[in-house]
Amino acid sequence: VSASVTFDDGVVVYVNGTEIARSAMPTGQIAFETLASTTNENAVLSFLIDKSLLVDGQNTIAVEVHQNAISSSDLSFDFTMSI
């Protein structure tokens, strides 16, 4: 399964609670107040979703978008997945 996300400034992607991709974020545990490690304007992250993470029935894909500064005034997010 291929996927991509366009984002500003940092992003973390989860499938059924398991982190599968991150970009422009520090290593380690991420909290809601964790700032992105750099400024990205409409950056694109492409990645594969391991089919073993998917279950029969309903699956949950969660995406966190993080700003690189508390004062940042813009945010972008677009997620695409192809099976």
N, C-alpha and C positions, 0 to 999 in steps of 0.2 A: 504494500500500500504506500503510495507516494503522497507527500504533503508539502505544503509551503506556507509560510506566514510572512506577511509584510508588516513591519512594525517600526515604532519610534518610541523609545530609545533602546530598551532591552526586552528580552522575551524568554519565558520558560513554558514548555509544552508538556502536558501530562496526558496519559491514556489510562483510564481506570485507576487513577491515583499513582501511577508510576511515571516518573520523569523520563521523557524520551529525547528531549532536545532543549538546548538553551543557547543564547547568543547575547554577547555584551553584558553578561552578568557575572558577578564574582563567583568563585567556587564555594562549595559548602551549602548549608541550608539557607533557603530564601524565605524572607518574611515579607509581609505587605509593605513595610517601609524600606526594604532594601532598594538602594539606588542602582541604576544601570552603571556599568563601568565606563561607558563612553557615550558620546552623542551620535545617534544614527538618525538620519532622515529617510524614511521609506526604505529601510534595509530589508533584504529578502533572505530568509533562511529556508533552504530546501532540505528535506530529510525523509527517511523511510520509517514507516511504522511496522514493527515486527508483528506479523499476524498472530503470534502466540500470545500477545497482550490483549487480543480481542476475544470476546466471549460470545456465545450464542445469545441472541436477544439484544437488550439495550447496552450500549457502551457509552462512556462519558469521556469526551475530550475537553480538557480545560487548558486555557491559555492565560498566563499572567503577562501583562505588559507593564514595564517599569520605566519611569522617567529617570534621567541622570541628575536632575536637580529638583529640589522641592518647589522652586519657583518656575519650573517649566510650564509653558502655557499651551503646548500642543501635544497631541497624541494621535497615532494612527495604528490601525490594526485591520488585517484582512487575512483570513485563513481559507486555504483551498486543500481539498483531499480528493484523490482519485483511486478508485479500487479497480 
